[in-house]
Each structure stands twice: as C-alpha cells, then as structure tokens.
Amino acid sequence: MIIQAAAPAVADRLAQNLWIDTTGNANTPKRWSGSAWVAVTDKAATDAAAAAASALALAQTKADATVVNNLTL
C-alpha cells in the first residue's frame, strides 16, 4: 500500500499495489489498470483505505507528540 499525494513511481505501477491518493485529503484508493491509476470503488478496498488513512494519522500524531515531549523534557 502506497500512501501519498503524488502518483507512485513507475516501478510501483503494479496491479496488486493499492495507492491511497491523499490529494486534497480525499484519501482515494486507486489501482494500476495497466495504463493509468483508476479509483477503486469496491467496499473492501475503500474500507481498507479509510483504515490505512486513520492509522497513518494516528501514527503521525503519536510521532509528533513524542518529539514535543522530548523537546520539553
């Protein structure tokens, strides 16, 4: 799973890769069709994208809190 705003690198253009396009905070799940990244519309994929985005946000919050705590000690 690739989570970023920019389209994945050429080496990552594989049908089995799921790209969470974070452009505009939309978190749109996309798969490589063989010629373009296309939005995935099945429920399992969109649920996985939402869970991944939530986990990433939580991890970033915890990482930021750790840095702040270390700076204030």
N, CA, C and O atoms as a printed pandas DataFrame, in Angstrom:
     atom_number atom_name residue_name chain_id  residue_number  x_coord  y_coord  z_coord
0              1         N          MET        A               1    0.848   -1.164    0.000
1              2        CA          MET        A               1    0.000    0.000    0.000
2              3         C          MET        A               1    0.899    1.234    0.000
3              4         O          MET        A               1    1.848    1.329    0.779
4              5         N          ILE        A               2    0.591    2.153   -0.867
5              6        CA          ILE        A               2    1.348    3.395   -1.014
6              7         C          ILE        A               2    0.415    4.540   -0.631
7              8         O          ILE        A               2   -0.683    4.665   -1.173
8              9         N          ILE        A               3    0.862    5.374    0.309
9             10        CA          ILE        A               3    0.022    6.485    0.769
10            11         C          ILE        A               3    0.767    7.787    0.516
11            12         O          ILE        A               3    1.747    8.090    1.197
12            13         N          GLN        A               4    0.300    8.557   -0.466
13            14        CA          GLN        A               4    0.928    9.834   -0.815
14            15         C          GLN        A               4    0.063   10.572   -1.826
15            16         O          GLN        A               4   -0.864   10.005   -2.404
16            17         N          ALA        A               5    0.381   11.847   -2.028
17            18        CA          ALA        A               5   -0.382   12.659   -2.981
18            19         C          ALA        A               5    0.092   12.456   -4.420
19            20         O          ALA        A               5   -0.720   12.460   -5.345
20            21         N          ALA        A               6    1.383   12.281   -4.611
21            22        CA          ALA        A               6    1.933   12.130   -5.961
22            23         C          ALA        A               6    1.737   10.704   -6.462
23            24         O          ALA        A               6    1.793    9.751   -5.685
24            25         N          ALA        A               7    1.510   10.567   -7.753
25            26        CA          ALA        A               7    1.376    9.234   -8.340
26            27         C          ALA        A               7    2.642    8.431   -8.061
27            28         O          ALA        A               7    3.745    8.971   -8.138
28            29         N          PRO        A               8    2.495    7.150   -7.739
29            30        CA          PRO        A               8    3.656    6.313   -7.446
30            31         C          PRO        A               8    4.628    6.221   -8.626
31            32         O          PRO        A               8    4.268    6.451   -9.781
32            33         N          ALA        A               9    5.853    5.881   -8.293
33            34        CA          ALA        A               9    6.916    5.741   -9.290
34            35         C          ALA        A               9    6.577    4.641  -10.293
35            36         O          ALA        A               9    5.747    3.773  -10.023
36            37         N          VAL        A              10    7.219    4.687  -11.433
37            38        CA          VAL        A              10    6.997    3.703  -12.496
38            39         C          VAL        A              10    7.173    2.281  -11.961
39            40         O          VAL        A              10    6.403    1.389  -12.318
40            41         N          ALA        A              11    8.170    2.063  -11.113
41            42        CA          ALA        A              11    8.426    0.726  -10.574
42            43         C          ALA        A              11    7.270    0.204   -9.725
43            44         O          ALA        A              11    7.143   -1.005   -9.533
44            45         N          ASP        A              12    6.436    1.091   -9.221
45            46        CA          ASP        A              12    5.300    0.699   -8.379
46            47         C          ASP        A              12    3.998    0.562   -9.156
47            48         O          ASP        A              12    2.944    0.351   -8.556
48            49         N          ARG        A              13    4.053    0.678  -10.464
49            50        CA          ARG        A              13    2.847    0.544  -11.299
50            51         C          ARG        A              13    2.529   -0.940  -11.493
51            52         O          ARG        A              13    2.764   -1.517  -12.555
52            53         N          LEU        A              14    1.992   -1.528  -10.440
53            54        CA          LEU        A              14    1.648   -2.944  -10.437
54            55         C          LEU        A              14    0.187   -3.087  -10.039
55            56         O          LEU        A              14   -0.288   -2.382   -9.149
56            57         N          ALA        A              15   -0.527   -3.994  -10.692
57            58        CA          ALA        A              15   -1.957   -4.168  -10.424
58            59         C          ALA        A              15   -2.241   -4.514   -8.966
59            60         O          ALA        A              15   -3.303   -4.170   -8.446
60            61         N          GLN        A              16   -1.301   -5.193   -8.299
61            62        CA          GLN        A              16   -1.533   -5.588   -6.911
62            63         C          GLN        A              16   -1.288   -4.459   -5.910
63            64         O          GLN        A              16   -1.625   -4.600   -4.735
64            65         N          ASN        A              17   -0.713   -3.349   -6.351
65            66        CA          ASN        A              17   -0.472   -2.223   -5.447
66            67         C          ASN        A              17   -1.722   -1.368   -5.300
67            68         O          ASN        A              17   -2.406   -1.059   -6.276
68            69         N          LEU        A              18   -2.000   -0.998   -4.068
69            70        CA          LEU        A              18   -3.090   -0.074   -3.783
70            71         C          LEU        A              18   -2.447    1.255   -3.424
71            72         O          LEU        A              18   -1.625    1.327   -2.510
72            73         N          TRP        A              19   -2.818    2.299   -4.140
73            74        CA          TRP        A              19   -2.309    3.643   -3.866
74            75         C          TRP        A              19   -3.426    4.440   -3.227
75            76         O          TRP        A              19   -4.515    4.552   -3.790
76            77         N          ILE        A              20   -3.163    4.994   -2.054
77            78        CA          ILE        A              20   -4.108    5.891   -1.407
78            79         C          ILE        A              20   -3.680    7.298   -1.804
79            80         O          ILE        A              20   -2.700    7.830   -1.283
80            81         N          ASP        A              21   -4.415    7.887   -2.719
81            82        CA          ASP        A              21   -4.120    9.228   -3.231
82            83         C          ASP        A              21   -4.652   10.244   -2.215
83            84         O          ASP        A              21   -5.861   10.408   -2.053
84            85         N          THR        A              22   -3.725   10.917   -1.540
85            86        CA          THR        A              22   -4.101   11.849   -0.468
86            87         C          THR        A              22   -4.325   13.273   -0.964
87            88         O          THR        A              22   -4.472   14.188   -0.154
88            89         N          THR        A              23   -4.354   13.475   -2.267
89            90        CA          THR        A              23   -4.576   14.802   -2.831
90            91         C          THR        A              23   -5.853   15.413   -2.261
91            92         O          THR        A              23   -6.921   14.802   -2.314
92            93         N          GLY        A              24   -5.736   16.614   -1.719
93            94        CA          GLY        A              24   -6.893   17.316   -1.164
94            95         C          GLY        A              24   -7.503   16.610    0.034
95            96         O          GLY        A              24   -8.677   16.808    0.345
96            97         N          ASN        A              25   -6.704   15.784    0.710
97            98        CA          ASN        A              25   -7.172   14.994    1.862
98            99         C          ASN        A              25   -8.342   14.079    1.514
99           100         O          ASN        A              25   -9.154   13.750    2.379
100          101         N          ALA        A              26   -8.431   13.667    0.251
101          102        CA          ALA        A              26   -9.544   12.819   -0.182
102          103         C          ALA        A              26   -9.323   11.342    0.145
103          104         O          ALA        A              26  -10.289   10.593    0.297
104          105         N          ASN        A              27   -8.058   10.914    0.257
105          106        CA          ASN        A              27   -7.724    9.511    0.543
106          107         C          ASN        A              27   -8.455    8.552   -0.398
107          108         O          ASN        A              27   -9.181    7.661    0.042
108          109         N          THR        A              28   -8.248    8.755   -1.696
109          110        CA          THR        A              28   -8.910    7.958   -2.723
110          111         C          THR        A              28   -8.089    6.711   -3.040
111          112         O          THR        A              28   -6.944    6.831   -3.476
112          113         N          PRO        A              29   -8.653    5.503   -2.829
113          114        CA          PRO        A              29   -7.912    4.288   -3.181
114          115         C          PRO        A              29   -7.893    4.110   -4.697
115          116         O          PRO        A              29   -8.914    4.255   -5.369
116          117         N          LYS        A              30   -6.703    3.792   -5.220
117          118        CA          LYS        A              30   -6.553    3.602   -6.666
118          119         C          LYS        A              30   -5.687    2.385   -6.934
119          120         O          LYS        A              30   -4.821    2.038   -6.132
120          121         N          ARG        A              31   -5.927    1.740   -8.071
121          122        CA          ARG        A              31   -5.120    0.610   -8.548
122          123         C          ARG        A              31   -4.636    0.918   -9.961
123          124         O          ARG        A              31   -5.263    1.677  -10.699
124          125         N          TRP        A              32   -3.498    0.307  -10.322
125          126        CA          TRP        A              32   -2.940    0.463  -11.659
126          127         C          TRP        A              32   -3.720   -0.429  -12.626
127          128         O          TRP        A              32   -3.845   -1.632  -12.401
128          129         N          SER        A              33   -4.241    0.157  -13.694
129          130        CA          SER        A              33   -5.053   -0.580  -14.674
130          131         C          SER        A              33   -4.218   -1.186  -15.794
131          132         O          SER        A              33   -4.728   -1.944  -16.619
132          133         N          GLY        A              34   -2.957   -0.854  -15.817
133          134        CA          GLY        A              34   -2.097   -1.253  -16.925
134          135         C          GLY        A              34   -1.692   -0.042  -17.737
135          136         O          GLY        A              34   -0.707   -0.072  -18.475
136          137         N          SER        A              35   -2.472    1.040  -17.591
137          138        CA          SER        A              35   -2.137    2.273  -18.306
138          139         C          SER        A              35   -2.386    3.527  -17.475
139          140         O          SER        A              35   -1.921    4.609  -17.834
140          141         N          ALA        A              36   -3.117    3.391  -16.365
141          142        CA          ALA        A              36   -3.415    4.561  -15.525
142          143         C          ALA        A              36   -3.830    4.106  -14.129
143          144         O          ALA        A              36   -4.234    2.960  -13.931
144          145         N          TRP        A              37   -3.726    5.020  -13.163
145          146        CA          TRP        A              37   -4.241    4.774  -11.819
146          147         C          TRP        A              37   -5.725    5.107  -11.840
147          148         O          TRP        A              37   -6.105    6.231  -12.167
148          149         N          VAL        A              38   -6.572    4.129  -11.491
149          150        CA          VAL        A              38   -8.018    4.336  -11.507
150          151         C          VAL        A              38   -8.588    4.127  -10.104
151          152         O          VAL        A              38   -8.114    3.286   -9.340
152          153         N          ALA        A              39   -9.606    4.906   -9.791
153          154        CA          ALA        A              39  -10.233    4.817   -8.474
154          155         C          ALA        A              39  -10.867    3.444   -8.280
155          156         O          ALA        A              39  -11.494    2.893   -9.185
156          157         N          VAL        A              40  -10.688    2.915   -7.088
157          158        CA          VAL        A              40  -11.288    1.639   -6.711
158          159         C          VAL        A              40  -12.612    1.946   -6.024
159          160         O          VAL        A              40  -12.684    2.824   -5.164
160          161         N          THR        A              41  -13.647    1.228   -6.403
161          162        CA          THR        A              41  -14.956    1.538   -5.841
162          163         C          THR        A              41  -15.551    0.411   -5.003
163          164         O          THR        A              41  -16.637    0.576   -4.446
164          165         N          ASP        A              42  -14.854   -0.753   -4.898
165          166        CA          ASP        A              42  -15.460   -1.811   -4.090
166          167         C          ASP        A              42  -15.305   -1.507   -2.601
167          168         O          ASP        A              42  -14.333   -0.873   -2.190
168          169         N          LYS        A              43  -16.247   -1.953   -1.811
169          170        CA          LYS        A              43  -16.328   -1.602   -0.402
170          171         C          LYS        A              43  -15.106   -2.064    0.388
171          172         O          LYS        A              43  -14.626   -1.324    1.247
172          173         N          ALA        A              44  -14.592   -3.258    0.128
173          174        CA          ALA        A              44  -13.433   -3.757    0.876
174          175         C          ALA        A              44  -12.231   -2.836    0.685
175          176         O          ALA        A              44  -11.511   -2.544    1.639
176          177         N          ALA        A              45  -12.017   -2.384   -0.540
177          178        CA          ALA        A              45  -10.879   -1.502   -0.808
178          179         C          ALA        A              45  -11.071   -0.132   -0.177
179          180         O          ALA        A              45  -10.126    0.430    0.377
180          181         N          THR        A              46  -12.267    0.408   -0.253
181          182        CA          THR        A              46  -12.484    1.734    0.333
182          183         C          THR        A              46  -12.420    1.670    1.855
183          184         O          THR        A              46  -11.953    2.614    2.491
184          185         N          ASP        A              47  -12.885    0.563    2.451
185          186        CA          ASP        A              47  -12.746    0.390    3.901
186          187         C          ASP        A              47  -11.277    0.274    4.289
187          188         O          ASP        A              47  -10.857    0.836    5.300
188          189         N          ALA        A              48  -10.490   -0.452    3.491
189          190        CA          ALA        A              48   -9.060   -0.588    3.763
190          191         C          ALA        A              48   -8.365    0.760    3.648
191          192         O          ALA        A              48   -7.482    1.071    4.448
192          193         N          ALA        A              49   -8.746    1.551    2.679
193          194        CA          ALA        A              49   -8.151    2.879    2.512
194          195         C          ALA        A              49   -8.462    3.762    3.710
195          196         O          ALA        A              49   -7.589    4.479    4.199
196          197         N          ALA        A              50   -9.694    3.713    4.183
197          198        CA          ALA        A              50  -10.078    4.520    5.342
198          199         C          ALA        A              50   -9.312    4.081    6.582
199          200         O          ALA        A              50   -8.854    4.919    7.359
200          201         N          ALA        A              51   -9.170    2.775    6.771
201          202        CA          ALA        A              51   -8.426    2.262    7.925
202          203         C          ALA        A              51   -6.957    2.650    7.840
203          204         O          ALA        A              51   -6.354    3.010    8.851
204          205         N          ALA        A              52   -6.373    2.582    6.650
205          206        CA          ALA        A              52   -4.968    2.953    6.475
206          207         C          ALA        A              52   -4.756    4.433    6.743
207          208         O          ALA        A              52   -3.786    4.810    7.400
208          209         N          ALA        A              53   -5.636    5.265    6.249
209          210        CA          ALA        A              53   -5.515    6.708    6.473
210          211         C          ALA        A              53   -5.655    7.035    7.952
211          212         O          ALA        A              53   -4.943    7.894    8.470
212          213         N          SER        A              54   -6.564    6.356    8.627
213          214        CA          SER        A              54   -6.757    6.575   10.060
214          215         C          SER        A              54   -5.521    6.146   10.843
215          216         O          SER        A              54   -5.076    6.860   11.742
216          217         N          ALA        A              55   -4.967    4.993   10.508
217          218        CA          ALA        A              55   -3.766    4.503   11.185
218          219         C          ALA        A              55   -2.587    5.436   10.947
219          220         O          ALA        A              55   -1.809    5.701   11.864
220          221         N          LEU        A              56   -2.449    5.934    9.731
221          222        CA          LEU        A              56   -1.367    6.866    9.419
222          223         C          LEU        A              56   -1.513    8.147   10.227
223          224         O          LEU        A              56   -0.531    8.646   10.778
224          225         N          ALA        A              57   -2.710    8.678   10.303
225          226        CA          ALA        A              57   -2.940    9.908   11.069
226          227         C          ALA        A              57   -2.619    9.695   12.541
227          228         O          ALA        A              57   -2.010   10.558   13.174
228          229         N          LEU        A              58   -3.022    8.554   13.091
229          230        CA          LEU        A              58   -2.736    8.254   14.490
230          231         C          LEU        A              58   -1.234    8.120   14.715
231          232         O          LEU        A              58   -0.706    8.636   15.700
232          233         N          ALA        A              59   -0.546    7.430   13.811
233          234        CA          ALA        A              59    0.904    7.268   13.940
234          235         C          ALA        A              59    1.613    8.613   13.873
235          236         O          ALA        A              59    2.548    8.859   14.635
236          237         N          GLN        A              60    1.182    9.481   12.975
237          238        CA          GLN        A              60    1.797   10.804   12.866
238          239         C          GLN        A              60    1.555   11.622   14.123
239          240         O          GLN        A              60    2.446   12.344   14.570
240          241         N          THR        A              61    0.371   11.521   14.698
241          242        CA          THR        A              61    0.059   12.240   15.932
242          243         C          THR        A              61    0.948   11.761   17.063
243          244         O          THR        A              61    1.488   12.569   17.818
244          245         N          LYS        A              62    1.101   10.450   17.185
245          246        CA          LYS        A              62    1.940    9.893   18.244
246          247         C          LYS        A              62    3.399   10.270   18.029
247          248         O          LYS        A              62    4.102   10.586   18.989
248          249         N          ALA        A              63    3.864   10.240   16.783
249          250        CA          ALA        A              63    5.246   10.617   16.493
250          251         C          ALA        A              63    5.467   12.083   16.832
251          252         O          ALA        A              63    6.490   12.432   17.421
252          253         N          ASP        A              64    4.528   12.942   16.470
253          254        CA          ASP        A              64    4.646   14.365   16.773
254          255         C          ASP        A              64    4.652   14.601   18.274
255          256         O          ASP        A              64    5.414   15.435   18.764
256          257         N          ALA        A              65    3.811   13.878   19.016
257          258        CA          ALA        A              65    3.745   14.031   20.469
258          259         C          ALA        A              65    5.053   13.601   21.115
259          260         O          ALA        A              65    5.503   14.228   22.074
260          261         N          THR        A              66    5.669   12.539   20.602
261          262        CA          THR        A              66    6.943   12.073   21.145
262          263         C          THR        A              66    8.024   13.123   20.955
263          264         O          THR        A              66    8.809   13.369   21.871
264          265         N          VAL        A              67    8.080   13.740   19.796
265          266        CA          VAL        A              67    9.066   14.787   19.529
266          267         C          VAL        A              67    8.855   15.963   20.470
267          268         O          VAL        A              67    9.814   16.485   21.038
268          269         N          VAL        A              68    7.619   16.376   20.635
269          270        CA          VAL        A              68    7.314   17.501   21.526
270          271         C          VAL        A              68    7.716   17.163   22.952
271          272         O          VAL        A              68    8.321   17.988   23.636
272          273         N          ASN        A              69    7.386   15.959   23.408
273          274        CA          ASN        A              69    7.751   15.550   24.764
274          275         C          ASN        A              69    9.257   15.547   24.955
275          276         O          ASN        A              69    9.747   15.976   25.999
276          277         N          ASN        A              70    9.991   15.076   23.975
277          278        CA          ASN        A              70   11.453   15.051   24.080
278          279         C          ASN        A              70   12.034   16.454   24.113
279          280         O          ASN        A              70   13.037   16.691   24.786
280          281         N          LEU        A              71   11.424   17.382   23.402
281          282        CA          LEU        A              71   11.923   18.756   23.385
282          283         C          LEU        A              71   11.627   19.489   24.684
283          284         O          LEU        A              71   12.357   20.409   25.053
284          285         N          THR        A              72   10.576   19.100   25.377
285          286        CA          THR        A              72   10.186   19.822   26.584
286          287         C          THR        A              72   10.741   19.200   27.854
287          288         O          THR        A              72   10.544   19.748   28.938
288          289         N          LEU        A              73   11.421   18.083   27.751
289          290        CA          LEU        A              73   11.986   17.442   28.952
290          291         C          LEU        A              73   13.224   18.131   29.441
291          292         O          LEU        A              73   13.812   17.710   30.438
